[in-house]
């Protein structure tokens, strides 16, 4: 069990009061994510699916290793480790490929 620094991606920082990093105590990655869900309303639903697993479009790294290649949510954590939540990035557009800036809402 340990205190883990969780790096919060920009799209989820509104749920953590703008914090880019939060410290959470837990024995496993699952414990840490459940604590975040209890502490910050809406956070759990964005990261975990209805069955309690990590959503397919979200990657969670303990250090530099994806937890899917470790023990998943049962991966033990130690004091001082860093947990990174990384939403998947996909897609693109012809405009983006050609260097056209579509802005936030597109054109």
C-alpha positions in Angstrom: 0.0 0.0 0.0 1.2 3.4 -0.8 0.6 7.0 -1.7 0.5 7.2 -5.5 0.7 10.4 -7.6 -2.0 10.3 -10.2 -1.4 12.4 -13.3 -4.8 13.7 -14.5 -5.2 14.4 -18.2 -6.4 17.8 -19.3 -10.0 16.6 -20.3 -10.5 15.3 -16.7 -9.0 18.2 -14.8 -12.4 20.0 -14.5 -13.4 17.2 -12.3 -10.4 17.6 -10.0 -10.7 21.3 -9.6 -8.0 21.9 -12.2 -5.4 19.8 -10.5 -2.9 18.1 -12.9 -1.8 15.7 -10.2 -3.5 14.3 -7.1 -2.1 12.0 -4.4 -4.1 8.9 -3.6 -3.6 6.1 -1.1 -4.3 2.5 -2.2 -3.0 -1.1 -2.4 -3.8 -1.6 -6.1 -4.5 0.4 -9.2 -8.2 -0.4 -8.8 -8.2 0.9 -5.3 -6.6 4.2 -6.4 -9.1 4.6 -9.3 -12.1 3.8 -7.0 -10.8 6.4 -4.5 -10.6 9.0 -7.2 -14.1 8.2 -8.3 -15.4 8.6 -4.7 -13.4 11.8 -4.2 -14.2 13.5 -7.5 -17.8 13.3 -8.7 -18.0 12.0 -12.3 -14.4 10.8 -12.4 -15.1 7.1 -12.0 -17.6 7.0 -14.8 -15.2 8.6 -17.2 -12.4 6.1 -16.5 -14.2 2.9 -15.5 -17.1 1.1 -17.3 -20.3 -0.1 -15.7 -18.6 -3.5 -14.9 -15.8 -1.7 -13.1 -13.1 -2.3 -15.7 -11.0 0.4 -17.4 -12.9 1.8 -20.4 -11.5 0.6 -23.7 -10.6 4.2 -24.8 -8.7 4.9 -21.6 -5.1 3.7 -20.9 -3.7 3.6 -17.4 0.0 3.4 -16.9 1.9 2.6 -13.8 5.2 4.3 -14.4 5.8 3.5 -18.1 3.9 0.2 -18.2 0.3 -0.2 -19.3 -1.7 -1.9 -16.6 -3.3 -4.1 -19.2 0.1 -5.8 -19.6 0.5 -6.1 -15.9 -2.3 -7.3 -13.6 -4.9 -4.9 -14.7 -6.8 -3.2 -11.9 -5.3 -5.8 -9.5 -1.7 -4.4 -10.1 -0.2 -3.6 -6.8 1.1 0.0 -6.2 3.9 1.2 -4.0 4.5 4.4 -2.2 5.9 7.1 -4.5 4.8 5.5 -7.8 3.1 7.5 -10.6 -0.1 6.5 -12.2 -0.9 8.1 -15.6 -4.4 8.2 -17.0 -4.3 8.7 -20.8 -7.4 9.0 -22.9 -6.9 7.4 -26.3 -6.4 9.7 -29.2 -7.8 8.6 -32.6 -9.0 9.9 -35.8 -8.0 13.0 -37.6 -9.3 14.8 -40.7 -8.2 15.8 -44.1 -7.9 19.4 -42.9 -5.6 18.4 -40.1 -3.5 16.3 -42.4 -3.1 19.2 -44.8 -2.1 21.6 -42.1 -5.4 23.4 -41.9 -6.2 24.6 -38.4 -9.8 23.6 -37.8 -9.9 25.2 -34.4 -11.9 23.9 -31.4 -15.2 23.6 -33.2 -14.0 23.0 -36.7 -14.9 25.1 -39.7 
